[in-house]
Amino acid sequence: MLLSERIKRIKPSPTLAMNAKALSMRAAGIDVISFGVGEPDFETPGHIRDEAVQAIEDGFTRYTAVGGIPELKDAITEKFRRDNNLSYERDQILVSCGGKHVLYNIAQALLNPGDEVIIAAPYWVSYPPIVILAGADPVIVGTREADDFKLSPESLEAAITPRTKLLILNSPSNPTGSVYTESELDALAEVILKHNICVVSDEIYEKLIFDGRLFCGIAQVSEELKSKTIVVNGVSKTYAMTGWRIGYAAGAREIIAGMTKIQSQSTSNPNSIAQKAAVVALNGPQDPVQAMVRVFDERRKYLLQRLNAIPGVRCNMPGGAFYAFPNLSYYFNAGTKATTTKGSSDLCEYLLTEARVALVPGIAFGDDDFMRFSYATGLETIREGLDRIEEALGKLV
């Protein structure tokens, strides 16, 4: 049986592939340190787990409304009001099976063959495949390390064509940790409104932000821009609930209705128990989130100090999320014939074999000069991993 053409265009997730290889080595008894997968290494807070247990005891284990239970939609609208000064009604909210599912629903509901979606590189690895699966074309726009990997109004304007349907913005960013300021979003907003395009604002790392920054999403810039924006968020990263699979979207009623229709024919409702837990996560005490951010901040500072001390390596200080994106191109085309590293994939393979450290190559995110480090792991593990990396890189020069 022949596979569809769209499947032939899709590549497996490089982050999951690297993690699978590291797990295989561990299963063989090899001590591998992983900086690869992006999920908090904290337990889901106790009050959230308790609510899930109570939901099971109460028998809340059956189908719910496709787009989410009313109390969760209310908790989400209150979160937007409280944290972002944005007003939505229940019928402007959709709850899905994680943030990735939200993005897939958006693409399926809005995109037609031939439509173009602007994506700034470096980008989260799943953006282009999700666009392709909807029959549309990703338009990749490069950003500069010197600009903290942020899309400029000039670059955005140059990429817009009559076929442009969407712009995807991710702040804080996976993989770079970059965070857009309000003034930077204002500048992008002028171009967006001028050309009447819609925006997908991926804010899944909104609460993981450092150095006293105040988060600003592009829907907060103006009411007009809000009407053109679909905000994507979820509980996975903020509350260490990656396996619970609860993401959500807020946007125009017509778009949310279309996304809900897609979801009704694919997954139906999100997990009922996880929905109850998400209500408590959003409405309950936020102290565990703040404690997690403090730990991430300590790791971030240590990681950056160590990376920038390695000869030939440079790395911008990430403003949010739990990733660093250092430039390691100094080590390309270095080493002996047996270990020559021609790009980020080769260097990742070398570090996995030689240093027993798993990373994700920058080419997976659209920029081959870099690698992604996740610091969602303990400080001692980070220290040991960097020791190994520094020693292995030293053998290439």
C-alpha positions in Angstrom: 0.0 0.0 0.0 1.4 3.4 -1.0 1.6 6.1 1.7 0.1 9.6 1.1 2.3 12.3 -0.4 1.8 14.4 2.7 3.3 11.6 4.9 6.3 11.4 2.6 7.0 15.1 3.3 7.0 14.6 7.1 10.1 13.6 9.1 10.0 12.0 12.6 10.5 14.4 15.5 14.3 14.8 16.0 13.9 15.5 19.7 12.1 12.2 20.3 14.5 10.4 18.0 17.5 11.6 19.9 15.8 10.7 23.2 15.0 7.2 21.9 18.6 6.7 21.0 19.8 7.9 24.4 17.2 5.6 26.1 18.5 2.6 24.0 22.0 3.3 25.2 20.9 3.5 28.8 19.0 0.2 28.3 22.3 -1.3 27.2 23.9 -0.2 30.5 25.6 3.0 29.1 25.5 6.0 31.4 24.0 8.7 29.2 23.1 12.3 30.3 20.3 13.8 28.3 19.8 17.5 27.6 17.3 16.5 24.9 13.6 16.4 25.9 11.7 19.5 26.9 9.7 18.6 30.0 10.1 19.8 33.6 11.8 17.4 35.9 9.4 18.3 38.7 6.5 16.4 40.0 3.0 17.7 39.3 2.0 19.7 42.4 0.2 17.7 45.1 -3.0 19.6 45.1 -3.4 19.0 41.3 -2.7 15.3 41.7 -5.2 15.1 44.6 -7.9 16.6 42.4 -7.3 13.9 39.8 -7.7 11.2 42.4 -10.9 12.8 43.6 -12.2 12.9 40.1 -11.7 9.2 39.8 -13.3 8.5 43.1 -16.3 10.7 42.0 -16.6 8.6 38.8 -15.8 11.5 36.5 -14.5 9.1 33.9 -16.9 9.4 31.0 -17.1 11.5 27.9 -17.3 15.3 28.3 -18.2 18.0 25.9 -15.9 17.9 22.9 -14.4 21.3 23.6 -13.9 20.9 27.3 -15.9 21.0 30.5 -17.6 24.4 31.4 -15.6 24.8 34.7 -12.3 24.4 32.8 -13.3 26.9 30.2 -14.3 29.3 33.0 -10.9 28.8 34.6 -9.2 29.5 31.3 -11.2 32.7 30.7 -10.3 33.8 34.3 -6.7 33.1 33.7 -6.7 35.3 30.6 -8.5 38.1 32.5 -6.2 37.8 35.5 -2.8 37.3 33.8 -3.2 38.9 30.3 -6.0 41.5 30.6 -7.8 39.7 27.8 -11.6 39.0 27.8 -13.0 35.8 26.3 -16.3 33.9 26.6 -16.7 30.2 26.8 -17.5 29.8 23.1 -14.1 31.4 22.4 -12.2 28.7 24.2 -11.3 25.2 23.1 -9.6 22.6 25.3 -7.5 20.0 23.4 -5.2 17.0 24.1 -2.1 19.2 24.6 -0.7 22.3 22.9 0.4 20.3 19.8 -3.1 19.1 19.3 -4.3 22.7 19.5 -1.9 23.8 16.8 -2.9 20.8 14.6 -6.6 21.8 15.0 -5.8 25.4 14.0 -4.0 24.3 10.9 -6.7 21.9 9.9 -9.5 24.4 10.5 -7.8 27.4 8.7 -5.4 26.3 6.0 -6.1 25.3 2.4 -3.6 23.9 -0.2 -1.4 26.8 -1.4 -1.8 28.9 1.7 1.5 30.1 3.2 2.4 30.2 6.9 5.3 32.4 8.1 7.5 30.7 10.7 10.6 32.4 12.1 13.7 30.2 12.4 14.9 28.8 14.8 11.4 27.3 15.3 9.8 24.5 17.3 10.3 21.3 15.3 6.6 20.6 14.8 5.5 23.9 13.3 6.4 23.1 9.7 5.0 19.5 9.7 1.7 20.6 11.1 1.4 23.2 8.3 2.4 20.6 5.7 -0.2 18.1 7.0 -2.8 20.7 6.3 -1.7 21.0 2.7 -0.2 24.4 3.1 3.4 25.7 2.7 5.7 26.8 5.6 7.7 29.9 4.7 10.8 29.9 6.9 12.2 33.3 7.7 15.7 33.3 9.3 16.5 35.5 12.3 19.9 36.6 13.6 21.7 35.5 16.8 22.7 39.2 17.2 18.9 40.1 17.3 18.3 37.4 20.0 16.6 35.3 17.2 13.6 37.6 17.0 11.6 38.3 13.9 12.0 41.9 12.6 9.2 43.9 11.0 11.3 44.2 7.9 11.8 40.5 7.5 8.1 39.8 8.2 7.0 42.3 5.6 9.4 40.8 3.0 8.0 37.3 3.5 4.4 38.2 3.1 2.7 37.4 -0.2 -0.9 37.3 -1.4 -0.9 33.6 -0.3 0.1 34.4 3.3 -2.6 33.2 5.7 -0.9 32.9 9.1 2.1 34.0 11.1 3.3 31.7 14.0 4.9 33.5 16.9 6.4 31.7 19.9 7.4 33.6 23.0 9.1 32.5 25.2 10.7 30.5 22.4 11.5 26.9 22.0 14.4 26.4 21.3 16.1 29.8 22.0 14.4 31.1 25.1 13.9 34.5 23.5 11.1 36.6 24.8 9.5 39.4 22.7 9.0 42.8 24.4 5.8 44.8 24.1 7.6 47.3 21.8 8.8 44.6 19.5 5.3 43.2 19.3 4.0 46.7 18.6 6.3 46.9 15.6 5.3 43.5 14.2 1.6 44.5 14.8 1.8 47.3 12.3 2.9 44.9 9.6 0.3 42.3 10.5 -2.6 44.8 10.5 -1.3 46.4 7.3 -1.5 43.0 5.4 -4.5 41.7 7.3 -3.0 38.3 8.3 -3.8 36.2 11.3 -1.4 35.2 14.1 -1.0 32.0 16.1 0.6 33.1 19.4 2.2 30.0 21.1 2.5 31.0 24.7 3.0 27.6 26.3 6.1 28.8 28.3 4.5 32.1 29.4 5.0 31.5 33.1 8.7 30.4 32.8 10.2 33.8 32.5 13.3 35.4 34.1 15.0 38.6 35.2 11.9 40.4 36.2 10.5 40.4 32.7 6.7 40.9 32.3 5.2 38.7 29.7 3.3 40.3 26.8 1.5 38.4 24.1 0.6 39.9 20.8 -3.1 39.7 21.5 -2.5 42.2 24.3 -1.3 44.9 21.9 -4.7 46.0 20.7 -8.3 44.8 20.4 -8.0 44.8 16.6 -5.0 42.5 16.8 -6.7 40.3 19.4 -9.5 39.6 16.9 -6.8 38.3 14.5 -4.9 36.2 17.0 -5.4 32.6 18.2 -3.7 32.3 21.5 -2.2 28.8 22.3 -1.4 27.8 25.9 -1.7 24.8 28.2 -0.8 23.3 31.6 2.1 21.0 30.5 5.1 23.2 31.1 3.8 25.6 33.8 2.5 22.9 36.1 4.8 20.0 35.1 1.8 18.2 33.6 3.2 17.1 30.2 1.7 13.6 30.4 -1.8 14.9 31.3 -2.2 16.4 27.8 -4.3 19.5 28.3 -3.8 22.4 26.0 -6.1 25.2 25.1 -6.8 27.9 22.5 -8.6 31.3 22.7 -9.8 33.2 19.6 -12.6 34.3 17.4 -15.8 32.3 17.8 -15.9 31.2 14.1 -12.3 29.8 14.3 -12.9 28.1 17.7 -16.1 26.5 16.3 -14.2 25.2 13.3 -11.4 23.8 15.5 -14.0 22.1 17.7 -15.6 20.5 14.6 -12.2 19.1 13.7 -11.6 17.8 17.2 -15.1 16.2 17.2 -14.1 14.0 14.3 -10.6 13.2 15.5 -10.1 12.8 19.3 -13.4 14.0 20.8 -12.9 15.4 24.3 -9.6 15.6 26.2 -9.1 13.3 29.2 -11.9 14.0 31.7 -9.7 13.5 34.8 -6.9 15.7 33.5 -9.5 18.4 32.8 -10.6 18.4 36.4 -7.0 18.6 37.5 -6.3 21.5 35.1 -9.1 23.5 36.7 -7.3 23.3 40.1 -4.0 24.0 38.4 -5.2 27.3 36.9 -7.4 28.4 39.9 -5.2 27.1 42.7 -2.0 28.4 44.4 0.7 29.4 42.0 3.6 29.0 44.6 4.9 25.8 43.0 5.2 27.5 39.7 7.3 30.3 41.2 9.5 27.8 43.0 10.1 25.9 39.8 11.1 29.2 38.0 13.6 30.0 40.7 15.3 26.6 40.3 15.3 26.9 36.5 16.8 30.4 36.9 19.7 29.0 38.9 20.3 26.3 36.4 20.1 28.8 33.5 22.8 31.0 34.9 25.1 28.2 35.7 24.6 26.6 32.2 25.3 29.9 30.4 28.4 30.6 32.4 29.8 27.2 31.6 28.8 27.2 27.9 30.4 30.7 27.3 33.6 29.6 29.0 34.2 26.8 26.5 36.5 27.9 23.8 34.7 28.7 20.5 31.2 28.5 22.1 28.9 31.4 22.5 25.3 31.5 23.8 22.7 34.2 24.3 21.1 34.4 27.7 17.6 33.0 27.3 14.9 35.1 28.8 12.4 32.3 29.3 11.4 28.7 28.9 14.1 26.1 29.9 16.4 26.0 26.9 19.7 27.4 25.8 20.7 27.5 22.1 24.5 27.8 21.9 26.4 28.3 18.7 28.9 25.4 18.3 29.8 26.0 14.6 33.4 26.5 15.7 33.7 22.7 16.0 32.4 21.9 12.6 34.9 20.4 10.2 37.2 19.7 13.1 38.8 16.6 14.4 40.3 13.5 12.9 38.9 11.8 9.8 37.0 9.4 12.0 35.3 12.1 14.0 34.9 15.0 11.5 31.8 17.0 12.4 30.2 18.7 9.4 27.2 20.1 11.1 25.0 20.0 14.2 23.8 16.5 13.5 27.3 15.1 13.2 28.4 17.0 16.4 25.4 15.6 18.3 26.3 12.1 17.2 29.9 12.6 18.2 28.9 14.0 21.7 26.5 11.1 22.2 29.2 8.5 21.3 32.2 10.2 22.8 30.8 12.1 25.8 27.6 10.0 26.4 25.6 13.2 26.3 22.3 13.6 24.3 21.5 16.9 22.7 19.2 18.0 19.8 20.9 19.4 16.6 20.1 22.9 15.6 19.2 21.8 12.1 16.0 20.3 13.5 15.0 23.8 14.5 16.0 25.4 11.2 19.6 26.6 12.1 22.5 24.2 11.7 25.0 26.3 13.6 23.4 25.6 17.0 22.3 22.9 19.4 19.5 22.9 21.9 20.2 22.3 25.6 17.3 21.7 27.9 18.1 22.5 31.5 15.0 20.7 32.8 17.3 18.4 34.7 19.2 18.6 38.0 22.2 21.0 38.6 24.5 18.1 39.3 23.5 16.4 36.1 24.1 19.7 34.2 27.5 20.0 35.8 28.5 16.5 34.9 27.1 16.8 31.4 29.1 20.0 30.7 32.3 18.4 32.0 31.9 15.6 29.5 31.0 18.0 26.7 34.0 20.2 27.4 36.4 17.3 27.4 35.0 15.8 24.2 35.1 19.1 22.4 38.7 19.6 23.4 39.6 16.4 21.5 38.3 18.0 18.2 40.7 20.9 18.2 
